[in-house]
Amino acid sequence: VWGAMIGPGGRWVWTLLCLGSAQIYRFTDVAVAKNHTLHALYTYYVFSTDDAPRTEGDQVSAFVRFSKLQAHSADPSQPDGSLIGYNGLQVLLIPWQEFWTVIDPVNFCCDEAAVAVGNCTAEEVGQFMIMRGQHPTLYKRTVKFRAEGEQATSRSVVIPDTGVYLLLLSNCGNFEQATMTGTVVVKNPHGFLPGNEYAKLPFFLYLSVAYVVLGLVWFSWSVRWWTELFAIQHCIAVVILLGLIESTCSYALYKDWNAEGERGLFLFGCSILFAVAKRIFSYMLVLVASLGWGVTKPHLERSTILKIEAICFVYIVLDSIKDFVSAFRQSHAVPGLLWFLAVLPVSLLNGGIFFWTFTALANLMDTLEQRRQTAKLELFRRLWRVLAISLATAGLSMVYQIVVDNRDHGLGNWTTAWVAVDGVPHVLFFWCTGCDDVSLEAQCQ
């Protein structure tokens, strides 16, 4: 998890602690925080009962459950039994909007000086404290060392308000040679799926149905006009199939996540794999068509094929990294610079592919016009218009993500942030594929 560590001097250090991927955050022999530090571990997106899109079974309210949290000494000279009274290690859940107003980044641990000015009580010395006079919505659990054979207990608390909640780990004591076990579970009224991800569940279901319909339409038109098809148009069926598999895998991923509480690695990997495959296959398909393959040339030059193969390899690597970072961006507070570095290379590569495609397409249309092949010329003019509209829309979506959404990691508009990241690109791609269907029917008629 990308987390923030606040030291006594207010110094922030971004550190990769572990890869959590669910509403169930597991501490599996995790090293505790350093003395007098505060770590931001994870971000939960919660709907209240009134705001929830639906409820799951008998559950009517969101809740957080601190389950069997326990500390274990790693210092042989100080076994667990000798640290039973240690209260400095705490796990906290706090609303994101209240974080900076209730926590002093310099003094967040209660000590004698804080007691003297009334910021905390003598019983709270060595524990996490909030700023004086503040009364935040704070869910707190002290992680205790326990005697041999004693089991940690669990505690559940209802979360009544919609919002973004930060999971924090503090160590305000003087002992750090220890590990932690246990889990922190947050469940929404609709299930385990984070609130910012829930809208994708019905979205990918409808998108899967739409791809099935599009596939049937494409198949019927292909059978009807089989003798009129270009060689390249047979490949469009592969694009539709990849889109269907990707959307189906994504729906299965979110459905399983909502029920089980953890993002399935297999489905997650499949959704990224087929998303990247769909994009690069479709981009290269349009590129080779613009270069004249199957239209004015039976084959492309060997040097051109090598360039395309190199682009495919680089694109698969860069786009997979971008998709992976984007998937964890909101829940793990990925720094803006890291996200920008993940998005920028593939964006530049996309720009290069589109530039090559438009240049080749302009040359192809000139060739078709000189040969007076009006049917093919009209087809590629439509393709040029579709690409222009797609590029403009994708550009606006990217600007929104970089300039607007990146200012607060998407936390300010978390319920709708998915539209620019996932909704617009998928709808745009589906629209472009549908335009190919319409172009086929228009050409053959």
Secondary structure, 3 states (H helix, E strand, C coil): CEEEEECCCCCEEEEECCCCCECEEEEEEEECCCCCEEEEEEEEEECCCCCCCCCCCCCCCEEEEEEEEEEEECCCCCCHHHHCCCCCEEEEEEEHHHHHHHCCCCCCECCHHHHHCCCCCHHHCCCECCCCCCCCCCEEEECEECCCCCCCCEEEEEECCCEEEEEEEEECCCCCCEEEEEEEEEEECCECCCCCCCCHHHHHHHHHHHHHHHHHHHHHHHHHCHHHCCHHHHHHHHHHHHHHHHHHHHHHHHHHHHHHCECCHHHHHHHHHHHHHHHHHHHHHHHHHHCCECCCECCCCHHHHHHHHHHHHHHHHHHHHHHHHHHHCCCCCCCHHHHHHHHHHHHHHHHHHHHHHHHHHHHHHHHHHHCCCHHHHHHHHHHHHHHHHHHHHHHHHHHHHHHHHHHHCCCCCCCCHHHHHHHHHHHHHHHHHHHHHHHHHHHHC
